[in-house]
Amino acid sequence: MEIIRDPSPSTDLPRGGLVTVGNFDGVHRGHQLLIRESVARARELGVPAVVLSFFPHPEKVLRPQSGTLLLATRAQRAQLFERLGVDSLVEVAFTREFAATTAESFVRDFLHARLAPREVRIGANFRFGAGRQGDVEFLRRMSAELGFAVTGVEPVTDGGGAISSTRVRRVVAAGEVEEAWSLLGRPYFVDGVVLAGERMGRRIGFPTLNVRLENELAPAQGVYVTAVHIPSFGRVFPSATNYGKRPTVYENYPITMESHLLDFTADVYRENVRVFFLARLREERTFASSLELTAQIRKDVEATRVYFAAHGLPAGEMILR
């Protein structure tokens, strides 16, 4: 997939394609439907499938006080697009100056003049342009003049209502990782680098990988059934992961992520790994002694083994390395 970031007037952009416009944080099931249908239509027409998106996310620029934590890093989002068959990703730099662009100017001067789309698809609820003036109907009115087709795609819904990035963020932050899996169509994952730790887990018989996160959003503090992909081994390992402050051992300790891989003892320091959250085992809590903590860890590891015996590792198409 071709990635074009911060396109300037001199950039050679993919023209004449089917362009899908949106923010697409997390690339959840609704996003996936929109993009898959766009890619399929692009193949029918024999034109490039182009995603037009924005970086940083508009919330970061327009409402930084909101504290919105994104589901995916920039690289993860691009990887998810590529796996959906997108040919080109065009990322527009979202600044306050760009945010002041009128919807008409965005459509006429960028979308039409620079990309010359054959067709444009957006989510039915997507808004664009200064003051959120632009929507599907606005785009249709302009397309009649400019000569491209427009399709608005309705949100994907389930028993909880429309699937949205906001909803996925909420369930991830609450530690409801099985619900997040349902909304995303894949397990929620984070990337990070393995750092040297204090080897306390090794001393009590449960060595861990200490992972420094790249993602903004991690599930609520607690203990989870996870799967860890290690690139140098080319495979995914079943694991139990604690995300929290280790209150039994330390006071006011920084939040850390520690993954115990079942039946794995190799040294993978400084490797980049991906941690998939499959199920929540329990909240993090303080124990009366290190012996009680060790006994609970043993129970957590056994519960993890039981989980994988019953469910196995996630299907290969969900593991995105």
N, C-alpha and C positions, 0 to 999 in steps of 0.2 A: 504493500500500500504506500502510495506517495503521500508525504506529509508536508504541507506548505504552511508555515507559521508566520504570522505578522506580515501578510502580503502587502507589498508596496505597489504603486502604479506600474512599476517595471516588471513585476513578477509575472512569469508565464503561468497563468492559471488554467485549469482544465475547463474548456468551454464546450457548450452544447450537450451537457450531461443532464442526468436526473439528479437534482439537488435536494437534499433533505436538510432542513434547518432546525437547530435546537441547541439546548445546553447539554443535555444527556448525562447528567451526573449519575454514575452508577450503572448506566446502560441496563435498566431494569426491563422487565418483561414487556411493558408498554413501548419502551424505546426499541426493543428488539423487534417487535412486530412491525413498527413503522419502518425500521431500516431494512429488515428482510424483504418486506413488500417493495420497498424502493429499489433494492438491488435486483429483485426478480423483474420488476418493470424495466429497469435499465438494460437488463440482458435481453428482454423482448425487443427493445428499441435499438439495441446495438450501440448504446452510448455509455459513457463512464458513470458509475455510481459515486456521487460526491456527497460528503457530509460537510456542511458549513456550520461551524460552531465557534465558540468564543472562549478566550482565556485572558485573564482570570475569569472565574464564574462571576456573572453580574452581581450576585449578592455580595461578593467580596469588595466590590467597588462602590456600589450604590448604598449598601446597608452594612458596612463593616461592623457596626455595633451589634448586629444580630448574632454574631458569633457562630455563624453557620459553618459546620464542619463537613467537608465533602466526603462522599463515599469512595471516590476513586482518585488516584493521582493522575496527572496529565498522561504519563506513560501507560498506565493501566487502561485508561479510557481509549487511547489510540489502539492498544492491543485488542480490546473488545470490539472496536469497529472493524479492525482487520479480519477478525475471526468471523464476522458477519458478512464478509465479502465486499466491503467498501473498497473502491479503487483509489479514491483521493480524499484526504482530510484537509480542509482549508480552515485554519484557526485564525480568526480575527482578534487582534489585540483589543480587549475591552477596557477602555479608559473612560474617564469622566467626559472627555471631549467626544469620544465615540458615542457615549450614551446620549449626548445632546443631538445626535443625528436624527432627523425626522424619519418617520417610517417611509415616506415617499422617496426621500433622498437615498435611503438604504436600498430600496427596491430598484430605483431607476439608475443610480450612479454606481452601485456596487453589484448587486445581484444580477441585473440585466446587462449593464455595460461591461462588467468584468468577467462574468461567468456565462452569459448568454444561454441560460438553461433551456432545455427542451421541455422539461416539466419541473415543478417544485412541489415538494410534499412537506407538510408540517403537522404537528399535533394540533388537534382542534382547539386546545386551550392555550396554545403558545401565543405570546405577545412580543412585539418587537417595536423598536423606534422610541424616540423621546416621548415620555408620558405613556408608554405602552399603547401607542395609537394603532399599531399594526396588528391585524389578526387575519384569519383565513379569508373572511369576506373582503377585507381591504385589499389583500393580495390578489384575489380574484378580479376585483374591479381594475386594478392596475394591469393585470396580465392580459386583459382584453385589449388594452392599448399596445402593450409591449410584445405580445405574441408568444406566450408560453402557457402551458396548462398548469392548473393548481389542484391539489388534492389535500383535503384536511382529514386526518385520521383520528377517530374517537379514542379516548383512553381505554386501556384494558382494565376491566374491573373484576373483583372477586367478592366474597362475602363481606369484606370490610370496606368496600367502596372502590374508588379509582386507585390504581397503583400509581404512585408518584414518588419522586426522589425524596420529598419531605417525609412521606410516610415511611419509606425504607430507613431513612436516617433515624426516625423516632424509634423504630423497633430494634435497630442495631444498638442505639444508645441505651436501650432498656435491657439489652442482653438477650433479646428474643431472636436468637440466631436461626432457629428453625423457621420462624415466620419470615425472616429476611430471606432465607433460601427460597421459600415459596414465591416471594415477590420478585426476586431477582432471576429466578429460574436457574440458579447455581448457588453454591455456598458463598457467603460473604467472605472475602479474603483481604489480608493485608500483606504488604511486602516489607522487608527489613533486612538489616545486616546483623550477623551473629557476632556478638562481642564477648570478650573474656569476662567471666563472672567471678564470684568468690568461691565457686566450687562447693558450696554448702550442700546442694542437691546430691552431688557425687558422694559426699561424705556419708550421707544417710541412705545411699543406695538408689537414688533417683536422679541421675545426672540430667541437666537441662541445657537447652540452647537459650541463651539470653539474647533476645531480638530487639534491636533498636528500630522503631517503626518509621516508615516513610509516610504512611497514611495519616491523615488528620483525625479520622474517626475510628475508634476501636470500640468493641462491645463493652458493656458495663463491667465493672470489676467483678471477677469471679473465676470459676474453674469451668473449663469447656473441653468437650471432645473435639479434637482438631485433626487435621491432616497437614503435614508439612512437606512441601516440595523442596528438594535439595538438588540444584542443577548438576553438580558434579557427580551425583549418583544417578541422575536421569530418572528419578522415580519419586513417588509420594510415600511418606511413612505415617502410619497411624500414631497418634500422640494425644497427650493430655496437656492442656495449657492453662497456666495461672496468669491472669492479668490483674495486677493489684500492687499493694504496698507491703506485703509480707508482715502484717502487724504482729504476729506472734514473735518474730525475731527482732524487728526494728520498730522504733518510734519515728514517725514523720519521714519514712523512707520514700524516695521518689517512686512513682508508678512504673512498674517494669512488666515485661512479658517474658515468661519462661515456659518453654515447651519441653516436656519429657517425651522422647520418642521411644516407642515400645521396642525393646530388644535392639537398641542402637547405641553404639559407644564411640563412633568415629569422631575425630577432631574436624570441625568444619568452621572454625573461627574465620571471620572476615568474609564468609560467603553470604551472598544475597539469597534469601529464602522467601517462600510464600507460605503463609499460614491460613488454612481454610477452617472456618468455624462451622461445626456440624451440629452440635447440641450443647446445651448448658447443663452442667452437672449440679452446681450449687453456687451460692454467693461466697465471697471471701469473708472469713471470720477469724477472730482471735481465739487461740487455744491456750489452755492453762499451762502447757509445757511443750517442749520440743518433741517429747515422746507422743503426746496426743496428736500433734501436728503430723508426725511421721505415720502414725496409725491411720489418720485421715487420708494422707497422700496415698497410702497403700490401697485404701478403699476406692479412691478416685481412679487410680490406675486399673484396678480390677473392673470398675464400672466401665472404663474405656474399653477394656478387652471384651467385655460382654457386648458393648455397643457394636464393635467391629465384627464380632462373631455373628451378630444378628443382621447387620446391614452391609458389611463389607466397606471397601473404600468407595467414594463417589465415582460415578461413571466417568470414563476418560474424557468425554467431551466437556465436562465441567471443570477439569483441571487445565488451566490455561497457560501452561508453560510449554 
